[in-house]
């Protein structure tokens, strides 16, 4: 039902779901309409739904800086954002060729220097560190349009890297750089390859996030302080509208090495 409702609006509207907890004292109606007296904490949810450009203003306009600090709301626990944004699928990214975190030797590809492109996506003369033969390449990326929890964006296990070098994302940190970059990824390998090759970085798209699966229940008898009946089914329907092709990644970033 939720997929059907959201399908016509997935390209124009977004939804932010906030999970909060508050005290409850009264009658709780379970899945089969059984009444239960309950007094204690219960999770509840605030859903903000609007046109994509309106929610983007909520996140970026200085006038709403106080309002968008959702984590400061009493009882706030988690959040999830549903939306489509070209900046999220194709974020700006660039290799930081002079960053102190780099290891080994590399320089910007000659064709990019001649073209004066804004971003560095290709490297020449890539050589491992002379001491331990390792290679580390810092990459700045703008992840602001994803609106994902900070804990997910900085979790190295959420990133996959493919290519001959067997790179891994060894660190992710917040980063305020040029062209709106918000995070710095560090690609590391102990056994660099040689010759022309590529490294492709992917951020996994997995639903549901842990907090939704842990909150969900299919039997709310007896009622408790942590679970919500059918929450995962409800939000899975929304996710299917926004991800109809079951994409397994949010984006791919390609770096050419030589």
Phi and psi in degrees as a GROMACS rama.xvg file:
@    title "Ramachandran Plot"
@    xaxis  label "Phi"
@    yaxis  label "Psi"
@TYPE xy
-66.577  -37.0844  UNK-2
-60.3784  -44.7025  UNK-3
-62.3795  -40.7336  UNK-4
-66.6761  -42.6025  UNK-5
-86.5752  -21.0353  UNK-6
-49.934  -48.7588  UNK-7
-69.3703  -14.0848  UNK-8
-114.412  -0.677005  UNK-9
-63.7033  -27.3305  UNK-10
-85.7495  -13.2645  UNK-11
-118.611  -20.3525  UNK-12
-124.731  157.74  UNK-13
-129.785  164.21  UNK-14
-140.872  133.33  UNK-15
-111.399  127.179  UNK-16
-110.006  125.561  UNK-17
-111.959  131.298  UNK-18
-100.68  127.893  UNK-19
-132.554  167.096  UNK-20
-128.629  140.251  UNK-21
-146.409  167.566  UNK-22
-72.7283  145.332  UNK-23
-134.2  138.07  UNK-24
-148.071  101.803  UNK-25
167.473  -153.311  UNK-26
-96.8551  128.399  UNK-27
-108.202  132.651  UNK-28
-103.338  116.919  UNK-29
-81.4726  -177.496  UNK-30
-57.8119  -31.4012  UNK-31
-101.056  20.0958  UNK-32
70.5766  17.1121  UNK-33
-73.3512  134.442  UNK-34
-86.4922  135.255  UNK-35
-133.127  130.883  UNK-36
-77.2444  130.7  UNK-37
-143.148  135.898  UNK-38
-135.323  120.618  UNK-39
155.295  -169.707  UNK-40
-76.6787  146.1  UNK-41
-141.846  143.161  UNK-42
-76.0008  148.275  UNK-43
-144.374  170.457  UNK-44
-135.335  139.107  UNK-45
-114.165  123.022  UNK-46
-114.236  122.571  UNK-47
-105.366  116.908  UNK-48
-122.951  130.22  UNK-49
-168.438  177.222  UNK-50
-61.0442  145.138  UNK-51
-55.7911  -42.5101  UNK-52
-66.6866  -29.5425  UNK-53
-69.7393  -44.3857  UNK-54
-68.8177  -30.9895  UNK-55
-64.3899  -38.283  UNK-56
-63.9075  -38.8039  UNK-57
-57.5972  -37.0309  UNK-58
-82.6929  -23.037  UNK-59
-118.223  -27.0567  UNK-60
-70.7328  126.121  UNK-61
-55.7698  -25.555  UNK-62
-64.5193  -22.8258  UNK-63
-107.708  17.5769  UNK-64
-58.5157  -40.4716  UNK-65
-72.8212  -40.8836  UNK-66
-63.5626  -37.7308  UNK-67
-82.5405  4.68491  UNK-68
-84.1146  65.0643  UNK-69
-61.5885  -31.8572  UNK-70
-63.9573  -12.9876  UNK-71
-92.222  -4.38225  UNK-72
-65.7607  141.457  UNK-73
-58.3682  127.16  UNK-74
82.9385  4.44272  UNK-75
-62.5626  137.909  UNK-76
-125.313  -50.8344  UNK-77
-152.764  174.244  UNK-78
-152.919  163.212  UNK-79
-151.91  142.814  UNK-80
-117.371  132.744  UNK-81
-113.805  124.425  UNK-82
-177.117  170.6  UNK-83
-127.331  130.567  UNK-84
-150.763  128.411  UNK-85
-59.6646  -32.6538  UNK-86
-67.4634  -25.489  UNK-87
-77.2911  -37.4748  UNK-88
-77.1428  -34.9808  UNK-89
-128.532  70.8614  UNK-90
-71.0459  152.921  UNK-91
-68.7309  137.451  UNK-92
-150.154  155.271  UNK-93
-157.324  142.085  UNK-94
-72.8542  135.586  UNK-95
-94.5169  90.0096  UNK-96
-69.7274  -19.5671  UNK-97
-113.94  12.0803  UNK-98
-67.2915  141.164  UNK-99
-61.389  -20.5171  UNK-100
-77.7299  -9.93529  UNK-101
-66.0668  149.669  UNK-102
-133.228  143.288  UNK-103
91.3161  -164.91  UNK-104
-131.267  135.957  UNK-105
-165.902  160.708  UNK-106
-142.565  164.128  UNK-107
-64.7345  140.244  UNK-108
-61.2516  143.506  UNK-109
-60.2368  -37.6487  UNK-110
-66.7291  -31.7105  UNK-111
-72.8559  -35.6868  UNK-112
-62.087  -44.553  UNK-113
-65.3309  -38.2003  UNK-114
-78.8128  -12.4196  UNK-115
54.0155  42.6035  UNK-116
-68.9243  152.872  UNK-117
-69.5827  -34.9561  UNK-118
-112.271  153.646  UNK-119
-100.82  110.365  UNK-120
-117.008  -5.36604  UNK-121
-136.516  139.866  UNK-122
-125.864  142.666  UNK-123
-115.471  162.705  UNK-124
53.6882  47.4584  UNK-125
-79.6189  119.143  UNK-126
-133.521  143.508  UNK-127
-72.0651  166.475  UNK-128
-61.0317  136.898  UNK-129
-69.4998  -22.4171  UNK-130
-82.9964  -56.7007  UNK-131
-116.051  6.50589  UNK-132
64.7468  18.0991  UNK-133
-91.5812  172.291  UNK-134
-143.564  132.231  UNK-135
-135.734  125.448  UNK-136
-121.067  114.1  UNK-137
-79.9138  136.844  UNK-138
-129.648  122.957  UNK-139
-92.3965  138.501  UNK-140
-144.055  146.874  UNK-141
-95.0161  105.286  UNK-142
-104.606  14.0201  UNK-143
-64.007  -32.5874  UNK-144
-74.7447  -14.0184  UNK-145
-72.6982  -33.3155  UNK-146
58.6931  30.115  UNK-147
-87.6434  157.564  UNK-148
-57.3971  144.265  UNK-149
-59.5762  -34.2414  UNK-150
-63.5396  -31.4453  UNK-151
-77.1492  -44.0789  UNK-152
-64.7416  -27.1066  UNK-153
-100.542  9.62818  UNK-154
-90.0117  111.353  UNK-155
-62.8238  -25.2284  UNK-156
-70.279  -13.1711  UNK-157
-83.287  -6.99747  UNK-158
-109.386  136.223  UNK-159
-114.184  143.895  UNK-160
-130.574  128.651  UNK-161
-115.789  152.122  UNK-162
144.243  169.052  UNK-163
-67.2885  -22.7248  UNK-164
-78.2139  -10.3616  UNK-165
55.2933  42.9872  UNK-166
-64.0473  153.83  UNK-167
-134.715  154.246  UNK-168
-82.9232  106.973  UNK-169
-90.3721  -17.2631  UNK-170
-158.367  145.262  UNK-171
-135.466  128.156  UNK-172
-138.415  153.548  UNK-173
-64.8664  147.472  UNK-174
-156.088  127.169  UNK-175
-106.694  97.978  UNK-176
-122.121  -172.046  UNK-177
-66.5879  155.663  UNK-178
60.6738  28.2089  UNK-179
77.6433  13.4287  UNK-180
-64.544  139.279  UNK-181
-116.68  -18.147  UNK-182
-140.9  153.286  UNK-183
-120.259  121.518  UNK-184
-100.202  140.257  UNK-185
-112.524  112.732  UNK-186
-86.8141  124.307  UNK-187
-129.329  146.352  UNK-188
-151.599  146.702  UNK-189
-95.4754  -11.8962  UNK-190
-135.104  75.8032  UNK-191
-62.702  147.109  UNK-192
-85.781  -175.883  UNK-193
-128.365  163.226  UNK-194
78.5887  -172.168  UNK-195
-74.7795  129.853  UNK-196
-161.633  175.844  UNK-197
-127.491  156.024  UNK-198
-122.672  126.428  UNK-199
-116.874  120.378  UNK-200
-101.637  132.722  UNK-201
-128.729  138.733  UNK-202
-99.3724  118.75  UNK-203
-61.8567  139.277  UNK-204
-108.005  105.655  UNK-205
-126.025  129.93  UNK-206
-133.989  136.912  UNK-207
-85.9117  156.688  UNK-208
-65.6309  164.314  UNK-209
-57.5274  -39.1653  UNK-210
-67.891  -32.091  UNK-211
-70.6559  -46.1504  UNK-212
-65.2369  -34.2109  UNK-213
-75.5515  -26.1839  UNK-214
-83.1041  -28.9767  UNK-215
-67.3071  145.376  UNK-216
-143.622  151.148  UNK-217
-105.88  4.99194  UNK-218
-150.519  104.104  UNK-219
-98.5058  34.4113  UNK-220
-120.152  111.365  UNK-221
-82.9727  160.917  UNK-222
-69.278  146.55  UNK-223
-135.493  -174.486  UNK-224
-88.6552  -5.61857  UNK-225
-124.79  -18.2654  UNK-226
-112.328  156.198  UNK-227
-131.085  127.986  UNK-228
-66.1802  126.602  UNK-229
71.2241  12.3431  UNK-230
-59.9696  -43.7826  UNK-231
-64.7365  -41.5492  UNK-232
-61.1484  -43.179  UNK-233
-60.2435  -52.327  UNK-234
-76.9153  -24.7119  UNK-235
-63.1964  -35.9553  UNK-236
-63.0243  -38.7868  UNK-237
-67.6178  -43.3693  UNK-238
-59.4026  -38.5792  UNK-239
-65.4451  -31.4805  UNK-240
-69.0938  -37.4709  UNK-241
-85.9717  -17.6666  UNK-242
-133.535  63.9653  UNK-243
-66.2573  -22.8349  UNK-244
-96.5541  9.5797  UNK-245
53.7334  45.4475  UNK-246
-59.8328  137.306  UNK-247
-97.9316  1.83274  UNK-248
-141.757  154.241  UNK-249
-79.3835  -36.7976  UNK-250
-160.506  167.046  UNK-251
-129.625  137.117  UNK-252
-118.089  128.189  UNK-253
-114.015  129.68  UNK-254
-119.871  127.798  UNK-255
-95.2493  131.02  UNK-256
-122.121  147.958  UNK-257
